[in-house]
Amino acid sequence: MSERELLTRALNCFISEYADSLARILSACEPTGEILYEQAKALIRPGDDPVEVLLTAYEWRLLIPRRTQKTMQWDDRIFIPREGEIYECPHIIRKLVAIAKKTGEWRPLDAAAMLSKEMSIGPGNSISRLVQRMLELTRNGHIDGTRIRNACKEVGLKDKVDTVISNFKAAGIISPALGYLPQMKKQQGPIYELNPSLIVR
C-alpha cells in the first residue's frame, strides 16, 4: 500500500467520510504544518465537497484555520473556505500522520512520545502515559486544570505542570475552552478542550 493509502486507512478508523481527501491534504501539509485553501481544494478527490472536507478536518482539529476573532483558542478560529485562507496542522497531528503513513494506524500515544523529545519535559514514556491518563480523565472532550495536575503527579511530572500545559497547547494537544466559563467556577480552574482526534479507539 502507498503512504496515502495507509494514512487513509488510519483515518478511516474514526472518520467515515472524506478520509481519502483528508489523507491527500494532510500528506501535503505535514512537512510545513500549513496549507492554503486553494492548495487543499486542488488535492480533494473529485466528487467530494471542499467545504465539507475542510469542515470535517476542523471539527476533528486535524486542521485549524489561522484566522481568529479574539484569542488563539480553537473555538475562536474563523472557518472561511476561500482563496488566501491558511489552515494550520497541529504538531501532534503531523506526528500522527507520519506514523500512519508507515503503519496504517492512528497512534496518539506514539505521537506523544515522539513529541517528548522536542518538549524537554520528560522521557517519552512519561509523556505518553500522561496523555493516556488525560484521555481517561476527559469528560465530553474536555479536561480541567486540576485533573491535568493530578495526571502529572501520577506520572512523575508534578513539578512541570505549567510546562506541560504550555507545551501541550503549542503542540495542539489541548486548547483553552473559554466557552466553558460557567463550569470553570465549579471546577475551580481552567478547562481545556482535548484534541478530539486523540480520543479514538
N, C-alpha and C positions, 0 to 999 in steps of 0.2 A: 504493500500500500504506500501511496505517496504521503508526504508530510501533511498535505492539506486533507487528505482522506482520513488520516489518523486524527488530526485535530477535529474534523467534522464528527468523527465517531465519539470523541471525548465530549464535545459539546452536546451531542445527542442524548447524553445521559441525563441532562436536565433541561434542555431546550428542544421542544418538539418541532418547531418551525424555524426556517431560515438558517439552520446550522451550517449549511454549505456556504451560504453568502457571508455569514459571520466569520467562518474559518478563513475565507479569502481576505476579508478586511483585517482581521486580527493578525494574520500572517504578514500582511503588508506593513502594519504599524508597529509590529513587535520590535524592530531594530531601533526606531527613533522614539516610540511612545506617543506618536500623534499622527493624525491623518486629516486631510481636508475633505469636506463634504463631497466635492466633485470627484476626488480620487476614490473615495469609498463607493460612490454611486457607480463609477465605471467598473468596479470589481464585482458588483452584485449580480448574482445569477439571473439570466433573463426570466421574466415572469414574476420575480419577487419584487415587492413594493419597497423602494428605497426608504421611505419614511418609516414603514413598519419594521424594517430590518434594523435601522438605527435606533428606533424607539425601543426595540427589544434589547439591543445592546446597552442602552442607557438604563433600562429597568433592572437589568442584571448587573449593572455597574461594570460592564466589560469596557465600555467607552463612556467618558464623561465630557459633556460639552464644556469648552473652555469659557464661553461667555457666562457671566454671572451677574445677578442683580444686586447682591449685597456682599455676602461672605463667600468663602471657598467651599463651604459645605455642599454636599451633593444636592440637597433639596433646593439650594439657591441657584443652581445652574439653570441656564435658559436653553431649552431644546428648540433650535431653529434649523430645520433642514433646508439649507440653501447654500449656494456657492459662497466660498470665502470663510464659512464657519469651520472651526477647528474642533476636533474631538480628541480627547486625551485617553490613552490606555494606561490605567494604573500599573504601577511597577509590579505588584503581586500578580496581576493578570498576565503581564509579559512573561513572568517566570512560569506561570501555569501553561501558557501557550507553548513555550519552549519544551516543557516536559511532555505535553500532549502530542506534539509533533513527532516525538520519538516513541511514545508508548501507546498512544491512542486512549489514554486515561486522563481524567481530571483529578489531580492530586494536590489539594490545598496544603496539606501538611508538608509535603516535599518542597513545594514552592516556598513556604515559610522558612524551612530550613535553609534553602538556597539564599534567601534574603538576609539571613542572620549574619553572613559574612560581611555584608555591606552595612549592617546596622551597628555593629560593635556593641551589642547588648549582652550577649552570652552565647554559649555553644548552640549549634544548630538544633540539637535535640531539645534544648530548653525552650527555644522559640516555637518549635513545632508542638511541644507539649503545652505551651501557653496558649497557642491558637486552638488546639484541641479542647482545652479546658474552657476557653471563651465560647467556643461553639456549643459546648454543653450547657453553659450558663445563659446563653442568649434567650431572650423572650420576644417572640414576634419580630425577630430580626434585629433586636436592639439589646444593648447591654449597658448597664450604668457603671460609673467610675468605681463604685465600691466593689462590684463583682470583678472588675479588672484588677483592682488592687489585691483582692483575695486570691485571684488566679496567679498573680505574680508571686505572691508569698508561697503558694503551693509548689511552684516550680523553681524556687530559689532565686527569684529576681525581686525580692521585696524592696530592695534599695534602689531599684531602677524603674519604678512605676512611671514617673514623669517622662523618662527617656523612652520607655516602651510606647506610651500613648503618642508622643511626638513622632516617633519613627513609624508607628502603625498608621497614623494619619497620612504621613508623607508617602507611605507605600501603597495607600489605597485599601488598607485592610479595614479601617474604620473611618467614620466621618461624624463630626458633631451633629446631633439631631435636635436643633433648637426648636423644631416644631413640637417637641415633646416637653416644652417648658412646664406645663401644669404637672407633669409627672416628676419633674426634677426635684420639686419640693418634697414630694412623697418619698423619693429615693434618696434624698439628701446628697445629691451630687449630679454631675453632668451625665447625659445619656448619649450614647453613640450608636449609629447605625453600623452594623457589621456587613461587610460586602456580601450581598446575597449569593454571589457565585461561589462563595466559600462554603455556604450551608447546603451542600449537596451530598446525597448518599451515593 
